[in-house]
Amino acid sequence: MLKSALFAAAIGLALPVLAAATPAVAQSCEDLWYQRNEIYKAQGYCFRTQRGISAFGNAGCQYDNVEDVPLSATQRRVVADIQRAERTSRCPR
């Protein structure tokens, strides 16, 4: 439930969900990685790693550089929250 709520908030479908969906609950590094990259995939990122390609594929991708991916302010905030949770959990990069 939290994964889908975060994704919906990140793509702008349910902004009120964002406050409740911020990754405050302990989540696995795998879940955090997936949530963060799901946002990038939805916006057209072309994954380079086998892990990213296996999870999301590259069909329809448009951006090779993650900095070029057009994210809304809400999406940037969610990505930053997820990255903070990844650091706190000492997830591998």
PDB file of N, CA, C and O in Angstrom:
ATOM      1  N   MET A   1       0.824  -1.195   0.000  1.00  0.00           N
ATOM      2  CA  MET A   1       0.000   0.000   0.000  1.00  0.00           C
ATOM      3  C   MET A   1       0.862   1.251   0.000  1.00  0.00           C
ATOM      4  O   MET A   1       0.576   2.188  -0.745  1.00  0.00           O
ATOM      5  N   LEU A   2       1.913   1.291   0.818  1.00  0.00           N
ATOM      6  CA  LEU A   2       2.764   2.466   0.887  1.00  0.00           C
ATOM      7  C   LEU A   2       3.479   2.685  -0.442  1.00  0.00           C
ATOM      8  O   LEU A   2       3.638   3.826  -0.876  1.00  0.00           O
ATOM      9  N   LYS A   3       3.915   1.597  -1.097  1.00  0.00           N
ATOM     10  CA  LYS A   3       4.609   1.717  -2.369  1.00  0.00           C
ATOM     11  C   LYS A   3       3.718   2.390  -3.403  1.00  0.00           C
ATOM     12  O   LYS A   3       4.165   3.315  -4.080  1.00  0.00           O
ATOM     13  N   SER A   4       2.477   1.954  -3.543  1.00  0.00           N
ATOM     14  CA  SER A   4       1.586   2.539  -4.540  1.00  0.00           C
ATOM     15  C   SER A   4       1.186   3.961  -4.158  1.00  0.00           C
ATOM     16  O   SER A   4       1.003   4.801  -5.040  1.00  0.00           O
ATOM     17  N   ALA A   5       1.049   4.245  -2.881  1.00  0.00           N
ATOM     18  CA  ALA A   5       0.709   5.600  -2.451  1.00  0.00           C
ATOM     19  C   ALA A   5       1.851   6.557  -2.754  1.00  0.00           C
ATOM     20  O   ALA A   5       1.617   7.684  -3.190  1.00  0.00           O
ATOM     21  N   LEU A   6       3.094   6.112  -2.525  1.00  0.00           N
ATOM     22  CA  LEU A   6       4.255   6.946  -2.834  1.00  0.00           C
ATOM     23  C   LEU A   6       4.335   7.216  -4.323  1.00  0.00           C
ATOM     24  O   LEU A   6       4.581   8.348  -4.739  1.00  0.00           O
ATOM     25  N   PHE A   7       4.130   6.190  -5.123  1.00  0.00           N
ATOM     26  CA  PHE A   7       4.199   6.362  -6.562  1.00  0.00           C
ATOM     27  C   PHE A   7       3.111   7.305  -7.047  1.00  0.00           C
ATOM     28  O   PHE A   7       3.376   8.192  -7.859  1.00  0.00           O
ATOM     29  N   ALA A   8       1.903   7.127  -6.563  1.00  0.00           N
ATOM     30  CA  ALA A   8       0.803   8.012  -6.956  1.00  0.00           C
ATOM     31  C   ALA A   8       1.113   9.449  -6.589  1.00  0.00           C
ATOM     32  O   ALA A   8       0.861  10.361  -7.377  1.00  0.00           O
ATOM     33  N   ALA A   9       1.653   9.658  -5.406  1.00  0.00           N
ATOM     34  CA  ALA A   9       2.013  11.011  -4.982  1.00  0.00           C
ATOM     35  C   ALA A   9       3.134  11.560  -5.850  1.00  0.00           C
ATOM     36  O   ALA A   9       3.127  12.733  -6.223  1.00  0.00           O
ATOM     37  N   ALA A  10       4.089  10.708  -6.164  1.00  0.00           N
ATOM     38  CA  ALA A  10       5.247  11.166  -6.933  1.00  0.00           C
ATOM     39  C   ALA A  10       4.876  11.587  -8.337  1.00  0.00           C
ATOM     40  O   ALA A  10       5.483  12.508  -8.884  1.00  0.00           O
ATOM     41  N   ILE A  11       3.896  10.936  -8.930  1.00  0.00           N
ATOM     42  CA  ILE A  11       3.530  11.312 -10.286  1.00  0.00           C
ATOM     43  C   ILE A  11       2.395  12.316 -10.301  1.00  0.00           C
ATOM     44  O   ILE A  11       1.856  12.640 -11.359  1.00  0.00           O
ATOM     45  N   GLY A  12       2.031  12.809  -9.122  1.00  0.00           N
ATOM     46  CA  GLY A  12       1.078  13.901  -9.054  1.00  0.00           C
ATOM     47  C   GLY A  12      -0.374  13.484  -9.078  1.00  0.00           C
ATOM     48  O   GLY A  12      -1.244  14.324  -9.309  1.00  0.00           O
ATOM     49  N   LEU A  13      -0.666  12.223  -8.846  1.00  0.00           N
ATOM     50  CA  LEU A  13      -2.045  11.769  -8.889  1.00  0.00           C
ATOM     51  C   LEU A  13      -2.778  11.957  -7.577  1.00  0.00           C
ATOM     52  O   LEU A  13      -4.003  12.079  -7.554  1.00  0.00           O
ATOM     53  N   ALA A  14      -2.035  11.981  -6.493  1.00  0.00           N
ATOM     54  CA  ALA A  14      -2.683  12.058  -5.181  1.00  0.00           C
ATOM     55  C   ALA A  14      -1.817  12.875  -4.239  1.00  0.00           C
ATOM     56  O   ALA A  14      -1.218  12.322  -3.317  1.00  0.00           O
ATOM     57  N   LEU A  15      -1.741  14.160  -4.449  1.00  0.00           N
ATOM     58  CA  LEU A  15      -0.887  14.999  -3.620  1.00  0.00           C
ATOM     59  C   LEU A  15      -1.182  14.911  -2.132  1.00  0.00           C
ATOM     60  O   LEU A  15      -0.240  14.935  -1.341  1.00  0.00           O
ATOM     61  N   PRO A  16      -2.439  14.812  -1.705  1.00  0.00           N
ATOM     62  CA  PRO A  16      -2.681  14.697  -0.263  1.00  0.00           C
ATOM     63  C   PRO A  16      -2.091  13.432   0.350  1.00  0.00           C
ATOM     64  O   PRO A  16      -1.851  13.383   1.557  1.00  0.00           O
ATOM     65  N   VAL A  17      -1.860  12.428  -0.452  1.00  0.00           N
ATOM     66  CA  VAL A  17      -1.299  11.180   0.052  1.00  0.00           C
ATOM     67  C   VAL A  17       0.153  11.364   0.449  1.00  0.00           C
ATOM     68  O   VAL A  17       0.662  10.613   1.281  1.00  0.00           O
ATOM     69  N   LEU A  18       0.835  12.353  -0.129  1.00  0.00           N
ATOM     70  CA  LEU A  18       2.264  12.524   0.081  1.00  0.00           C
ATOM     71  C   LEU A  18       2.650  12.601   1.548  1.00  0.00           C
ATOM     72  O   LEU A  18       3.592  11.933   1.974  1.00  0.00           O
ATOM     73  N   ALA A  19       1.940  13.401   2.323  1.00  0.00           N
ATOM     74  CA  ALA A  19       2.292  13.548   3.736  1.00  0.00           C
ATOM     75  C   ALA A  19       2.225  12.213   4.460  1.00  0.00           C
ATOM     76  O   ALA A  19       3.081  11.909   5.291  1.00  0.00           O
ATOM     77  N   ALA A  20       1.230  11.431   4.155  1.00  0.00           N
ATOM     78  CA  ALA A  20       1.083  10.136   4.813  1.00  0.00           C
ATOM     79  C   ALA A  20       2.023   9.093   4.219  1.00  0.00           C
ATOM     80  O   ALA A  20       2.310   8.083   4.860  1.00  0.00           O
ATOM     81  N   ALA A  21       2.501   9.327   3.006  1.00  0.00           N
ATOM     82  CA  ALA A  21       3.283   8.315   2.317  1.00  0.00           C
ATOM     83  C   ALA A  21       4.785   8.532   2.426  1.00  0.00           C
ATOM     84  O   ALA A  21       5.555   7.703   1.941  1.00  0.00           O
ATOM     85  N   THR A  22       5.219   9.605   3.039  1.00  0.00           N
ATOM     86  CA  THR A  22       6.645   9.836   3.187  1.00  0.00           C
ATOM     87  C   THR A  22       7.278   8.640   3.873  1.00  0.00           C
ATOM     88  O   THR A  22       6.724   8.133   4.848  1.00  0.00           O
ATOM     89  N   PRO A  23       8.431   8.172   3.387  1.00  0.00           N
ATOM     90  CA  PRO A  23       8.998   6.942   3.915  1.00  0.00           C
ATOM     91  C   PRO A  23       9.477   7.057   5.361  1.00  0.00           C
ATOM     92  O   PRO A  23      10.678   6.991   5.623  1.00  0.00           O
ATOM     93  N   ALA A  24       8.568   7.225   6.276  1.00  0.00           N
ATOM     94  CA  ALA A  24       8.894   7.302   7.691  1.00  0.00           C
ATOM     95  C   ALA A  24       8.920   5.905   8.304  1.00  0.00           C
ATOM     96  O   ALA A  24       9.630   5.658   9.279  1.00  0.00           O
ATOM     97  N   VAL A  25       8.144   5.002   7.729  1.00  0.00           N
ATOM     98  CA  VAL A  25       8.102   3.629   8.199  1.00  0.00           C
ATOM     99  C   VAL A  25       9.343   2.915   7.668  1.00  0.00           C
ATOM    100  O   VAL A  25       9.730   3.100   6.514  1.00  0.00           O
ATOM    101  N   ALA A  26       9.957   2.105   8.514  1.00  0.00           N
ATOM    102  CA  ALA A  26      11.150   1.376   8.084  1.00  0.00           C
ATOM    103  C   ALA A  26      10.802   0.488   6.899  1.00  0.00           C
ATOM    104  O   ALA A  26       9.883  -0.328   6.964  1.00  0.00           O
ATOM    105  N   GLN A  27      11.547   0.659   5.823  1.00  0.00           N
ATOM    106  CA  GLN A  27      11.346  -0.125   4.612  1.00  0.00           C
ATOM    107  C   GLN A  27      12.673  -0.751   4.226  1.00  0.00           C
ATOM    108  O   GLN A  27      13.737  -0.285   4.631  1.00  0.00           O
ATOM    109  N   SER A  28      12.595  -1.805   3.443  1.00  0.00           N
ATOM    110  CA  SER A  28      13.832  -2.448   3.007  1.00  0.00           C
ATOM    111  C   SER A  28      14.526  -1.568   1.971  1.00  0.00           C
ATOM    112  O   SER A  28      13.899  -0.739   1.311  1.00  0.00           O
ATOM    113  N   CYS A  29      15.817  -1.767   1.850  1.00  0.00           N
ATOM    114  CA  CYS A  29      16.580  -1.041   0.832  1.00  0.00           C
ATOM    115  C   CYS A  29      16.043  -1.354  -0.553  1.00  0.00           C
ATOM    116  O   CYS A  29      16.009  -0.479  -1.418  1.00  0.00           O
ATOM    117  N   GLU A  30      15.633  -2.567  -0.765  1.00  0.00           N
ATOM    118  CA  GLU A  30      15.059  -2.962  -2.060  1.00  0.00           C
ATOM    119  C   GLU A  30      13.799  -2.157  -2.362  1.00  0.00           C
ATOM    120  O   GLU A  30      13.625  -1.666  -3.477  1.00  0.00           O
ATOM    121  N   ASP A  31      12.916  -2.021  -1.365  1.00  0.00           N
ATOM    122  CA  ASP A  31      11.681  -1.244  -1.553  1.00  0.00           C
ATOM    123  C   ASP A  31      11.991   0.215  -1.858  1.00  0.00           C
ATOM    124  O   ASP A  31      11.376   0.813  -2.742  1.00  0.00           O
ATOM    125  N   LEU A  32      12.930   0.781  -1.140  1.00  0.00           N
ATOM    126  CA  LEU A  32      13.298   2.180  -1.350  1.00  0.00           C
ATOM    127  C   LEU A  32      13.886   2.372  -2.744  1.00  0.00           C
ATOM    128  O   LEU A  32      13.528   3.314  -3.450  1.00  0.00           O
ATOM    129  N   TRP A  33      14.789   1.478  -3.137  1.00  0.00           N
ATOM    130  CA  TRP A  33      15.384   1.539  -4.471  1.00  0.00           C
ATOM    131  C   TRP A  33      14.296   1.483  -5.535  1.00  0.00           C
ATOM    132  O   TRP A  33      14.304   2.271  -6.481  1.00  0.00           O
ATOM    133  N   TYR A  34      13.360   0.552  -5.380  1.00  0.00           N
ATOM    134  CA  TYR A  34      12.290   0.376  -6.367  1.00  0.00           C
ATOM    135  C   TYR A  34      11.414   1.631  -6.446  1.00  0.00           C
ATOM    136  O   TYR A  34      11.096   2.093  -7.542  1.00  0.00           O
ATOM    137  N   GLN A  35      11.027   2.177  -5.306  1.00  0.00           N
ATOM    138  CA  GLN A  35      10.170   3.365  -5.292  1.00  0.00           C
ATOM    139  C   GLN A  35      10.840   4.546  -5.983  1.00  0.00           C
ATOM    140  O   GLN A  35      10.217   5.246  -6.781  1.00  0.00           O
ATOM    141  N   ARG A  36      12.101   4.756  -5.673  1.00  0.00           N
ATOM    142  CA  ARG A  36      12.838   5.875  -6.279  1.00  0.00           C
ATOM    143  C   ARG A  36      12.939   5.703  -7.790  1.00  0.00           C
ATOM    144  O   ARG A  36      12.687   6.646  -8.540  1.00  0.00           O
ATOM    145  N   ASN A  37      13.299   4.526  -8.235  1.00  0.00           N
ATOM    146  CA  ASN A  37      13.482   4.295  -9.657  1.00  0.00           C
ATOM    147  C   ASN A  37      12.177   4.192 -10.428  1.00  0.00           C
ATOM    148  O   ASN A  37      12.145   4.433 -11.635  1.00  0.00           O
ATOM    149  N   GLU A  38      11.114   3.840  -9.748  1.00  0.00           N
ATOM    150  CA  GLU A  38       9.790   3.830 -10.368  1.00  0.00           C
ATOM    151  C   GLU A  38       9.409   5.247 -10.813  1.00  0.00           C
ATOM    152  O   GLU A  38       8.790   5.429 -11.861  1.00  0.00           O
ATOM    153  N   ILE A  39       9.778   6.227 -10.021  1.00  0.00           N
ATOM    154  CA  ILE A  39       9.520   7.632 -10.365  1.00  0.00           C
ATOM    155  C   ILE A  39      10.299   8.003 -11.623  1.00  0.00           C
ATOM    156  O   ILE A  39       9.743   8.595 -12.548  1.00  0.00           O
ATOM    157  N   TYR A  40      11.582   7.656 -11.659  1.00  0.00           N
ATOM    158  CA  TYR A  40      12.396   7.956 -12.825  1.00  0.00           C
ATOM    159  C   TYR A  40      11.876   7.244 -14.079  1.00  0.00           C
ATOM    160  O   TYR A  40      11.838   7.837 -15.157  1.00  0.00           O
ATOM    161  N   LYS A  41      11.481   5.989 -13.944  1.00  0.00           N
ATOM    162  CA  LYS A  41      10.949   5.237 -15.093  1.00  0.00           C
ATOM    163  C   LYS A  41       9.713   5.920 -15.653  1.00  0.00           C
ATOM    164  O   LYS A  41       9.575   6.056 -16.868  1.00  0.00           O
ATOM    165  N   ALA A  42       8.814   6.350 -14.776  1.00  0.00           N
ATOM    166  CA  ALA A  42       7.569   6.988 -15.218  1.00  0.00           C
ATOM    167  C   ALA A  42       7.835   8.273 -16.000  1.00  0.00           C
ATOM    168  O   ALA A  42       6.999   8.711 -16.791  1.00  0.00           O
ATOM    169  N   GLN A  43       8.997   8.870 -15.775  1.00  0.00           N
ATOM    170  CA  GLN A  43       9.331  10.122 -16.451  1.00  0.00           C
ATOM    171  C   GLN A  43      10.283   9.916 -17.633  1.00  0.00           C
ATOM    172  O   GLN A  43      10.738  10.890 -18.233  1.00  0.00           O
ATOM    173  N   GLY A  44      10.589   8.661 -17.972  1.00  0.00           N
ATOM    174  CA  GLY A  44      11.345   8.388 -19.187  1.00  0.00           C
ATOM    175  C   GLY A  44      12.830   8.137 -19.052  1.00  0.00           C
ATOM    176  O   GLY A  44      13.560   8.235 -20.038  1.00  0.00           O
ATOM    177  N   TYR A  45      13.300   7.814 -17.852  1.00  0.00           N
ATOM    178  CA  TYR A  45      14.728   7.553 -17.657  1.00  0.00           C
ATOM    179  C   TYR A  45      15.142   6.245 -18.330  1.00  0.00           C
ATOM    180  O   TYR A  45      14.408   5.258 -18.282  1.00  0.00           O
ATOM    181  N   CYS A  46      16.314   6.243 -18.953  1.00  0.00           N
ATOM    182  CA  CYS A  46      16.900   5.047 -19.568  1.00  0.00           C
ATOM    183  C   CYS A  46      17.892   4.441 -18.565  1.00  0.00           C
ATOM    184  O   CYS A  46      18.935   5.029 -18.283  1.00  0.00           O
ATOM    185  N   PHE A  47      17.566   3.298 -18.050  1.00  0.00           N
ATOM    186  CA  PHE A  47      18.409   2.657 -17.048  1.00  0.00           C
ATOM    187  C   PHE A  47      19.669   2.097 -17.676  1.00  0.00           C
ATOM    188  O   PHE A  47      19.649   1.620 -18.811  1.00  0.00           O
ATOM    189  N   ARG A  48      20.768   2.156 -16.933  1.00  0.00           N
ATOM    190  CA  ARG A  48      22.064   1.680 -17.404  1.00  0.00           C
ATOM    191  C   ARG A  48      22.462   0.366 -16.751  1.00  0.00           C
ATOM    192  O   ARG A  48      23.153  -0.450 -17.360  1.00  0.00           O
ATOM    193  N   THR A  49      22.028   0.160 -15.515  1.00  0.00           N
ATOM    194  CA  THR A  49      22.441  -1.044 -14.801  1.00  0.00           C
ATOM    195  C   THR A  49      21.537  -2.215 -15.165  1.00  0.00           C
ATOM    196  O   THR A  49      20.375  -2.038 -15.531  1.00  0.00           O
ATOM    197  N   GLN A  50      22.097  -3.410 -15.054  1.00  0.00           N
ATOM    198  CA  GLN A  50      21.296  -4.609 -15.311  1.00  0.00           C
ATOM    199  C   GLN A  50      20.122  -4.687 -14.348  1.00  0.00           C
ATOM    200  O   GLN A  50      19.030  -5.116 -14.721  1.00  0.00           O
ATOM    201  N   ARG A  51      20.349  -4.275 -13.118  1.00  0.00           N
ATOM    202  CA  ARG A  51      19.281  -4.295 -12.118  1.00  0.00           C
ATOM    203  C   ARG A  51      18.114  -3.399 -12.552  1.00  0.00           C
ATOM    204  O   ARG A  51      16.957  -3.814 -12.490  1.00  0.00           O
ATOM    205  N   GLY A  52      18.419  -2.179 -12.988  1.00  0.00           N
ATOM    206  CA  GLY A  52      17.380  -1.250 -13.432  1.00  0.00           C
ATOM    207  C   GLY A  52      16.681  -1.723 -14.686  1.00  0.00           C
ATOM    208  O   GLY A  52      15.457  -1.644 -14.791  1.00  0.00           O
ATOM    209  N   ILE A  53      17.459  -2.217 -15.640  1.00  0.00           N
ATOM    210  CA  ILE A  53      16.874  -2.710 -16.889  1.00  0.00           C
ATOM    211  C   ILE A  53      15.996  -3.921 -16.623  1.00  0.00           C
ATOM    212  O   ILE A  53      14.917  -4.046 -17.203  1.00  0.00           O
ATOM    213  N   SER A  54      16.450  -4.814 -15.750  1.00  0.00           N
ATOM    214  CA  SER A  54      15.655  -6.006 -15.418  1.00  0.00           C
ATOM    215  C   SER A  54      14.348  -5.637 -14.736  1.00  0.00           C
ATOM    216  O   SER A  54      13.307  -6.237 -15.006  1.00  0.00           O
ATOM    217  N   ALA A  55      14.404  -4.653 -13.854  1.00  0.00           N
ATOM    218  CA  ALA A  55      13.206  -4.270 -13.098  1.00  0.00           C
ATOM    219  C   ALA A  55      12.225  -3.445 -13.925  1.00  0.00           C
ATOM    220  O   ALA A  55      11.012  -3.611 -13.796  1.00  0.00           O
ATOM    221  N   PHE A  56      12.744  -2.553 -14.777  1.00  0.00           N
ATOM    222  CA  PHE A  56      11.879  -1.587 -15.452  1.00  0.00           C
ATOM    223  C   PHE A  56      11.943  -1.628 -16.971  1.00  0.00           C
ATOM    224  O   PHE A  56      11.017  -1.154 -17.628  1.00  0.00           O
ATOM    225  N   GLY A  57      12.998  -2.175 -17.545  1.00  0.00           N
ATOM    226  CA  GLY A  57      13.172  -2.137 -18.991  1.00  0.00           C
ATOM    227  C   GLY A  57      13.512  -0.732 -19.448  1.00  0.00           C
ATOM    228  O   GLY A  57      13.557   0.201 -18.645  1.00  0.00           O
ATOM    229  N   ASN A  58      13.748  -0.588 -20.725  1.00  0.00           N
ATOM    230  CA  ASN A  58      14.063   0.724 -21.275  1.00  0.00           C
ATOM    231  C   ASN A  58      13.145   1.109 -22.429  1.00  0.00           C
ATOM    232  O   ASN A  58      13.416   2.074 -23.144  1.00  0.00           O
ATOM    233  N   ALA A  59      12.072   0.368 -22.613  1.00  0.00           N
ATOM    234  CA  ALA A  59      11.133   0.700 -23.685  1.00  0.00           C
ATOM    235  C   ALA A  59      10.575   2.105 -23.467  1.00  0.00           C
ATOM    236  O   ALA A  59      10.101   2.434 -22.380  1.00  0.00           O
ATOM    237  N   GLY A  60      10.637   2.910 -24.490  1.00  0.00           N
ATOM    238  CA  GLY A  60      10.084   4.253 -24.413  1.00  0.00           C
ATOM    239  C   GLY A  60      10.905   5.248 -23.618  1.00  0.00           C
ATOM    240  O   GLY A  60      10.449   6.363 -23.367  1.00  0.00           O
ATOM    241  N   CYS A  61      12.111   4.865 -23.218  1.00  0.00           N
ATOM    242  CA  CYS A  61      12.916   5.793 -22.421  1.00  0.00           C
ATOM    243  C   CYS A  61      13.413   6.943 -23.292  1.00  0.00           C
ATOM    244  O   CYS A  61      13.556   6.808 -24.507  1.00  0.00           O
ATOM    245  N   GLN A  62      13.673   8.084 -22.636  1.00  0.00           N
ATOM    246  CA  GLN A  62      14.058   9.281 -23.376  1.00  0.00           C
ATOM    247  C   GLN A  62      15.295   9.975 -22.809  1.00  0.00           C
ATOM    248  O   GLN A  62      15.934  10.755 -23.516  1.00  0.00           O
ATOM    249  N   TYR A  63      15.643   9.710 -21.562  1.00  0.00           N
ATOM    250  CA  TYR A  63      16.708  10.464 -20.894  1.00  0.00           C
ATOM    251  C   TYR A  63      17.797   9.535 -20.384  1.00  0.00           C
ATOM    252  O   TYR A  63      17.547   8.660 -19.555  1.00  0.00           O
ATOM    253  N   ASP A  64      19.020   9.737 -20.894  1.00  0.00           N
ATOM    254  CA  ASP A  64      20.159   8.922 -20.467  1.00  0.00           C
ATOM    255  C   ASP A  64      20.768   9.416 -19.167  1.00  0.00           C
ATOM    256  O   ASP A  64      21.383   8.641 -18.434  1.00  0.00           O
ATOM    257  N   ASN A  65      20.604  10.686 -18.879  1.00  0.00           N
ATOM    258  CA  ASN A  65      21.184  11.287 -17.686  1.00  0.00           C
ATOM    259  C   ASN A  65      20.070  11.570 -16.676  1.00  0.00           C
ATOM    260  O   ASN A  65      19.093  12.244 -17.001  1.00  0.00           O
ATOM    261  N   VAL A  66      20.217  11.058 -15.464  1.00  0.00           N
ATOM    262  CA  VAL A  66      19.175  11.209 -14.454  1.00  0.00           C
ATOM    263  C   VAL A  66      18.884  12.682 -14.155  1.00  0.00           C
ATOM    264  O   VAL A  66      17.761  13.029 -13.788  1.00  0.00           O
ATOM    265  N   GLU A  67      19.885  13.544 -14.310  1.00  0.00           N
ATOM    266  CA  GLU A  67      19.672  14.971 -14.056  1.00  0.00           C
ATOM    267  C   GLU A  67      18.788  15.619 -15.116  1.00  0.00           C
ATOM    268  O   GLU A  67      18.214  16.682 -14.876  1.00  0.00           O
ATOM    269  N   ASP A  68      18.672  14.994 -16.282  1.00  0.00           N
ATOM    270  CA  ASP A  68      17.843  15.536 -17.360  1.00  0.00           C
ATOM    271  C   ASP A  68      16.375  15.126 -17.257  1.00  0.00           C
ATOM    272  O   ASP A  68      15.527  15.673 -17.963  1.00  0.00           O
ATOM    273  N   VAL A  69      16.072  14.170 -16.385  1.00  0.00           N
ATOM    274  CA  VAL A  69      14.697  13.678 -16.254  1.00  0.00           C
ATOM    275  C   VAL A  69      13.830  14.795 -15.678  1.00  0.00           C
ATOM    276  O   VAL A  69      14.130  15.323 -14.607  1.00  0.00           O
ATOM    277  N   PRO A  70      12.755  15.156 -16.383  1.00  0.00           N
ATOM    278  CA  PRO A  70      11.900  16.251 -15.899  1.00  0.00           C
ATOM    279  C   PRO A  70      11.002  15.796 -14.744  1.00  0.00           C
ATOM    280  O   PRO A  70      10.013  15.093 -14.954  1.00  0.00           O
ATOM    281  N   LEU A  71      11.354  16.198 -13.550  1.00  0.00           N
ATOM    282  CA  LEU A  71      10.566  15.854 -12.360  1.00  0.00           C
ATOM    283  C   LEU A  71       9.869  17.106 -11.840  1.00  0.00           C
ATOM    284  O   LEU A  71      10.422  18.205 -11.885  1.00  0.00           O
ATOM    285  N   SER A  72       8.661  16.924 -11.351  1.00  0.00           N
ATOM    286  CA  SER A  72       7.951  18.026 -10.713  1.00  0.00           C
ATOM    287  C   SER A  72       8.574  18.288  -9.344  1.00  0.00           C
ATOM    288  O   SER A  72       9.375  17.491  -8.855  1.00  0.00           O
ATOM    289  N   ALA A  73       8.205  19.392  -8.740  1.00  0.00           N
ATOM    290  CA  ALA A  73       8.702  19.698  -7.396  1.00  0.00           C
ATOM    291  C   ALA A  73       8.310  18.595  -6.414  1.00  0.00           C
ATOM    292  O   ALA A  73       9.093  18.225  -5.540  1.00  0.00           O
ATOM    293  N   THR A  74       7.114  18.081  -6.563  1.00  0.00           N
ATOM    294  CA  THR A  74       6.640  17.003  -5.678  1.00  0.00           C
ATOM    295  C   THR A  74       7.476  15.751  -5.884  1.00  0.00           C
ATOM    296  O   THR A  74       7.877  15.104  -4.917  1.00  0.00           O
ATOM    297  N   GLN A  75       7.741  15.407  -7.137  1.00  0.00           N
ATOM    298  CA  GLN A  75       8.551  14.228  -7.419  1.00  0.00           C
ATOM    299  C   GLN A  75       9.965  14.393  -6.867  1.00  0.00           C
ATOM    300  O   GLN A  75      10.528  13.451  -6.310  1.00  0.00           O
ATOM    301  N   ARG A  76      10.535  15.575  -7.018  1.00  0.00           N
ATOM    302  CA  ARG A  76      11.880  15.830  -6.477  1.00  0.00           C
ATOM    303  C   ARG A  76      11.896  15.675  -4.956  1.00  0.00           C
ATOM    304  O   ARG A  76      12.848  15.135  -4.392  1.00  0.00           O
ATOM    305  N   ARG A  77      10.854  16.143  -4.308  1.00  0.00           N
ATOM    306  CA  ARG A  77      10.746  16.047  -2.850  1.00  0.00           C
ATOM    307  C   ARG A  77      10.645  14.577  -2.432  1.00  0.00           C
ATOM    308  O   ARG A  77      11.294  14.156  -1.475  1.00  0.00           O
ATOM    309  N   VAL A  78       9.840  13.810  -3.140  1.00  0.00           N
ATOM    310  CA  VAL A  78       9.684  12.390  -2.809  1.00  0.00           C
ATOM    311  C   VAL A  78      11.005  11.648  -3.030  1.00  0.00           C
ATOM    312  O   VAL A  78      11.408  10.838  -2.195  1.00  0.00           O
ATOM    313  N   VAL A  79      11.679  11.922  -4.149  1.00  0.00           N
ATOM    314  CA  VAL A  79      12.972  11.290  -4.421  1.00  0.00           C
ATOM    315  C   VAL A  79      13.964  11.644  -3.313  1.00  0.00           C
ATOM    316  O   VAL A  79      14.690  10.775  -2.831  1.00  0.00           O
ATOM    317  N   ALA A  80      14.000  12.903  -2.912  1.00  0.00           N
ATOM    318  CA  ALA A  80      14.914  13.323  -1.835  1.00  0.00           C
ATOM    319  C   ALA A  80      14.579  12.609  -0.528  1.00  0.00           C
ATOM    320  O   ALA A  80      15.484  12.198   0.198  1.00  0.00           O
ATOM    321  N   ASP A  81      13.301  12.457  -0.224  1.00  0.00           N
ATOM    322  CA  ASP A  81      12.884  11.740   0.990  1.00  0.00           C
ATOM    323  C   ASP A  81      13.329  10.279   0.933  1.00  0.00           C
ATOM    324  O   ASP A  81      13.814   9.728   1.921  1.00  0.00           O
ATOM    325  N   ILE A  82      13.159   9.667  -0.226  1.00  0.00           N
ATOM    326  CA  ILE A  82      13.568   8.268  -0.382  1.00  0.00           C
ATOM    327  C   ILE A  82      15.083   8.145  -0.247  1.00  0.00           C
ATOM    328  O   ILE A  82      15.574   7.247   0.436  1.00  0.00           O
ATOM    329  N   GLN A  83      15.820   9.039  -0.890  1.00  0.00           N
ATOM    330  CA  GLN A  83      17.282   8.996  -0.790  1.00  0.00           C
ATOM    331  C   GLN A  83      17.749   9.194   0.650  1.00  0.00           C
ATOM    332  O   GLN A  83      18.712   8.562   1.086  1.00  0.00           O
ATOM    333  N   ARG A  84      17.077  10.058   1.375  1.00  0.00           N
ATOM    334  CA  ARG A  84      17.405  10.265   2.787  1.00  0.00           C
ATOM    335  C   ARG A  84      17.165   8.976   3.580  1.00  0.00           C
ATOM    336  O   ARG A  84      17.974   8.603   4.430  1.00  0.00           O
ATOM    337  N   ALA A  85      16.056   8.308   3.295  1.00  0.00           N
ATOM    338  CA  ALA A  85      15.754   7.040   3.965  1.00  0.00           C
ATOM    339  C   ALA A  85      16.784   5.975   3.595  1.00  0.00           C
ATOM    340  O   ALA A  85      17.168   5.158   4.433  1.00  0.00           O
ATOM    341  N   GLU A  86      17.229   5.986   2.336  1.00  0.00           N
ATOM    342  CA  GLU A  86      18.271   5.037   1.906  1.00  0.00           C
ATOM    343  C   GLU A  86      19.578   5.286   2.657  1.00  0.00           C
ATOM    344  O   GLU A  86      20.237   4.341   3.091  1.00  0.00           O
ATOM    345  N   ARG A  87      19.947   6.537   2.807  1.00  0.00           N
ATOM    346  CA  ARG A  87      21.176   6.862   3.560  1.00  0.00           C
ATOM    347  C   ARG A  87      21.040   6.458   5.019  1.00  0.00           C
ATOM    348  O   ARG A  87      21.955   5.871   5.596  1.00  0.00           O
ATOM    349  N   THR A  88      19.896   6.774   5.615  1.00  0.00           N
ATOM    350  CA  THR A  88      19.654   6.434   7.016  1.00  0.00           C
ATOM    351  C   THR A  88      19.742   4.929   7.235  1.00  0.00           C
ATOM    352  O   THR A  88      20.263   4.462   8.248  1.00  0.00           O
ATOM    353  N   SER A  89      19.223   4.181   6.270  1.00  0.00           N
ATOM    354  CA  SER A  89      19.242   2.722   6.357  1.00  0.00           C
ATOM    355  C   SER A  89      20.562   2.122   5.890  1.00  0.00           C
ATOM    356  O   SER A  89      20.754   0.906   5.923  1.00  0.00           O
ATOM    357  N   ARG A  90      21.474   2.999   5.451  1.00  0.00           N
ATOM    358  CA  ARG A  90      22.779   2.568   4.938  1.00  0.00           C
ATOM    359  C   ARG A  90      22.652   1.562   3.806  1.00  0.00           C
ATOM    360  O   ARG A  90      23.340   0.542   3.764  1.00  0.00           O
ATOM    361  N   CYS A  91      21.751   1.883   2.893  1.00  0.00           N
ATOM    362  CA  CYS A  91      21.547   1.033   1.731  1.00  0.00           C
ATOM    363  C   CYS A  91      22.749   1.161   0.800  1.00  0.00           C
ATOM    364  O   CYS A  91      23.341   2.235   0.691  1.00  0.00           O
ATOM    365  N   PRO A  92      23.111   0.066   0.129  1.00  0.00           N
ATOM    366  CA  PRO A  92      24.213   0.130  -0.828  1.00  0.00           C
ATOM    367  C   PRO A  92      23.810   0.995  -2.019  1.00  0.00           C
ATOM    368  O   PRO A  92      22.629   1.097  -2.353  1.00  0.00           O
ATOM    369  N   ARG A  93      24.780   1.603  -2.640  1.00  0.00           N
ATOM    370  CA  ARG A  93      24.497   2.447  -3.816  1.00  0.00           C
ATOM    371  C   ARG A  93      24.552   1.661  -5.085  1.00  0.00           C
ATOM    372  O   ARG A  93      24.339   2.215  -6.163  1.00  0.00           O
TER     373      ARG A  93
END
